[in-house]
């Protein structure tokens, strides 16, 4: 059974990581998705790219037309820009926690 560490949490969702196997779980809206560490990194890059590209466009509609792959053949997230910002905030907070953990790891020298 996995023991999870909360990396990011707010009223929009959460990101947790299993302490034992390293898998991530993102809960956002009504969806919960699990990722391997590599999949999480790729998902983060996809979300970041969409966020950066769309941040510059001031005429963004509220249509759900932002497609983020989940690495599951039959599941994709469809978001509007406001939802993407909320998801990106969770991902960014979790990423900062992960970077801090890496910096604080004991040096193996």
Residue pairs with C-beta under 8 A, 6 or more apart in sequence:
2 18
2 19
2 20
2 21
2 23
3 18
3 19
3 20
4 16
4 17
4 18
4 19
4 25
5 16
5 17
5 18
5 19
6 14
6 15
6 16
7 15
7 16
7 17
7 24
7 93
7 94
7 97
7 98
8 14
8 15
8 90
8 91
8 93
8 94
8 97
9 15
9 90
10 89
10 90
12 28
12 29
12 86
12 87
12 89
12 90
13 26
13 27
13 28
13 29
13 86
13 87
13 90
14 25
14 26
14 27
14 90
15 24
15 25
15 26
15 27
15 90
15 91
15 93
15 94
16 24
16 25
16 27
17 23
17 24
17 25
17 98
18 24
18 25
22 36
22 37
23 34
23 35
23 36
23 37
24 34
24 35
24 36
24 37
24 39
24 40
25 32
25 33
25 34
25 35
26 32
26 33
26 35
26 43
26 87
26 90
26 91
28 77
28 83
28 86
28 87
28 90
29 83
31 77
33 70
33 72
33 75
33 77
35 43
35 70
35 71
39 71
42 71
43 68
43 69
43 70
43 71
44 91
44 95
46 68
46 69
47 68
47 84
47 87
47 88
47 91
48 88
48 91
50 66
50 68
50 84
51 84
51 85
51 88
54 60
54 66
54 81
54 84
60 81
61 80
61 81
62 80
62 81
62 82
63 80
64 78
64 79
64 80
64 83
65 78
65 80
66 78
66 79
66 80
66 81
66 83
66 84
67 76
67 77
67 78
68 76
68 77
68 79
68 84
68 87
69 76
70 76
70 77
77 87
79 87
